[in-house]
Amino acid sequence: MCKKILIVDDEPHIRMLLEQTLEDFEDEGVEILVAENGKEALEYIKSERPNLVYLDVMMPHINGFDVCNIVKNELNIRDLYIVLLTAKGQEFDRKKGLEVGADLYLTKPFDPDLIVEKTEEVLGIKL
Amino acid sequence: MEEVNLKKLVGKSDVKEIINDILKEINIEISIMDLQGNILQGTSKREGDIEFPININEKIAGFVIGESKAAIISKLLSYLGNSEFDKKMLIKETLNKYREINLLYNLSEKMGSTFEAKEISQIALEEATRLINSTKAEISVFSKDRKRLEKVVELNKHSSTINDEALNNYINTVLDEGTGQIINCLENNSSESMVCTPLKVKDKTLGVISISNSNNIIYDSEDLKLLNAIATQAAIALDNTNLYESIRDTFLQTIEALIETIEKKDSYTAGHARRVAVYSISIGEELGLNRSELTKVRLAALLHDIGKIGIQDKILLKNSRLTGEEYEVIKKHPVYGAEILENIDQLKDIVPSVRGHHERYDGKGYPDGKKGDEIPLIARIIAVADAFDAMTSHRPYISNKEKEQALNEIYKNINTQFDPVVVEAFLKRAKVLQQN
């Protein structure tokens, strides 16, 4: 089964930037899925079972914390690595991130090299 | 340059929908083929079909195959492909900016945590060699008189074969012109290349950073841009280091001047402060104090008698026995010392230790009659060191026997005058010193 990465952000340019950053993984047979909000993200996670998700925290309605909490604590999906993305300067509630079961959190503007590195590590693929 | 993937473009649901709508409208059948001959949409060729090229970024990316009306689809796909291409370029540019922002953010954070020129240079070079392909990297800065360029740190990732002379020539050119340069192939037929840029703050050039490679690497403007970004950060940090050092020097010189003042006034105390500092530090070390605490010990010991400046000469320098009244005046010197030092921010920490160096462990000392742990540890240390020096410094040569007697005297006053833990540490040190 091919590996899948899910990108979740309500801002189109961040989605594009993440997609471009992760583009080379497609050549390794990785499927990249993109969701525009928390609701869509949850649907994808349930139906497509991605291995890794880059999840924006600040989204209307269902935010990143909520998505993370539902996935890890309600749906009990443990084999999904969740990276929370927050805007720089925005106070990130580490405790809350930990409580909802996020595996890592990064700040935007994200470091593309770090994203590639982390993805390689989580998916076990070396570009 | 990254090509736009035609398969992906055609596979997009909205693109698919538009094409199908148009085909229905103009009532033709087409197929879309990439450069490798893979059919991405539609069936294989029909009789009399024409191949219309899809041009993306002035290159043929594939073909639309069909009757003459199919040209419109190739035009549409060329247009969409070029838009996609432009978008991709913008995204890439933004990602590069992201990289730079993160680089600068990390650099300034790392460099901000130190005032050591060597450490700052090391951080800058490590970051530079991580991002720019290199076999050698170095940072040199001007000496204080600005006559020489001195190497601060050099990283040799592999045993480099770079021709140092040629390299230095180019470094001088960069410094003369004041802007960064790329030099591919240092000399004719050479496999050596370098990027080099000055370390500048405002109009002041502090030195130069250079990255070189002996393996036929061609450096480009992107490499220089990165090195410039690193150089800017490093230069600011190095400049701060210089400022910090000059402030620190001024501070140390001020303290020297203060000590000198009291020594000039009272020849008896000449050398006393420095010896008390030596003894106090060795006690502090024995007690396991950390570096910053030992610095405080040193400063407090050096300055413990500074308050004597405020005592009238006829009392301070009196050879005969002091009257009770005069002795009361002398006893004010710890308070005077504290009052003098309070004026210097960097010395605020040691004020209580200077004030307390004549307190006694049993509470019978002065000026506040504090006892035990109420007396600052540094004051308790200085009390022991001060007493030892007073007993041993009256003559140029002191025999071991006399030292022994002084130590015994101190030992006798454990718990009354002195803190037993401090005395124990001092005796331990003194023993080690005597054995050596």
Interface residues (C-beta under 8 A of the other chain):
Chain A: H13 M16 L17 Q20 T21 P109 F110 D111 P112 D113 L114
Chain B: K87 K88 I91 K92 T94 L95 K97 Y98 R99 I101 N102
